């Protein structure tokens, strides 16, 4: 995955918003469960079993929340990235 320029195209709106703000906005667009499941393993290295226990979810349900979060983040950030 690589970042692409801020130049406006028909598919991508022009934006002067810094990438960190775009990512924060995308994270805030996740559901509570998606954000709670996605953030600890990706930013803090917390094991899935611990996250699931905290959220009252099975390991499989925790993985599903993370997968939905990744899908939603990709969708939200796709105008500013290319997958290579």
N, C-alpha and C positions, 0 to 999 in steps of 0.2 A: 504494500500500500504506500502510495506517495502523495504528498500534497501537491495541488496544482495551483496555478496563479489565481489571484482575486479578480482577474479580468472577467468582465461580463460576457456571457454567451447566451443564446436563446434558451439553453438548458439550465444555466447557472446564473442566478442574480449577482450583480455586483455587490460587494460588501466590504466595508472597511473594518468590520468587527474582527478582532483578533481570534485566532484559532481556539485559544483557551476558553474564551467566552462562548464560542459556538459549541464546544464540547460540553461546557457546563449547562448550556441551554438544552442540549440534547439529553443529557443525564436527567435534568429536571423534567423532561417530557416523558420519562419512563414511569410506569406504575410504581407504587410503593414497594411491592414485592420484587419487581424486576431490579429496581435500584438497590434494595437491601441485599439481594442475592448477588448482583454483579459487582458492586463496589468492593466488598472485603477481599475476595480472592484476587482481584486485579490490582488493587492498590495496597492491600495490607498483607497478602499472602495467607489469609485464613482458609483452612481446609473446608471442603464442601460439607462434610459431616457436621462440623461445628456451626456452619451457617444454617443448615437445615434444622438442626436442633434449636437454634435461637429463634428461627422463624416458625417452628412447629411444622416443618415440611420434611418429607422423605428426601433421601439423596437424589432420587430420580426427579422429583418435583423441583428441587433446587436447581438441578441441571437444566430442566425445562425453562425455568425462570431466567436463567443466565442466557440460554439460547434465544429466548424472546427478546431479552435486553440487547444482545448483540445485533440481532436482526433489526430492531427498532433504531439503534444507534447508527448502524450502517445506512439505513434509509434516511435518517435525519442529516447525516454528514456527507452522503454521496455527492451532492452538488459541489463539494470542496475537495474531494479525494478521487484518486483513480486506484483501482486494484490491479496490481501487476504481479 
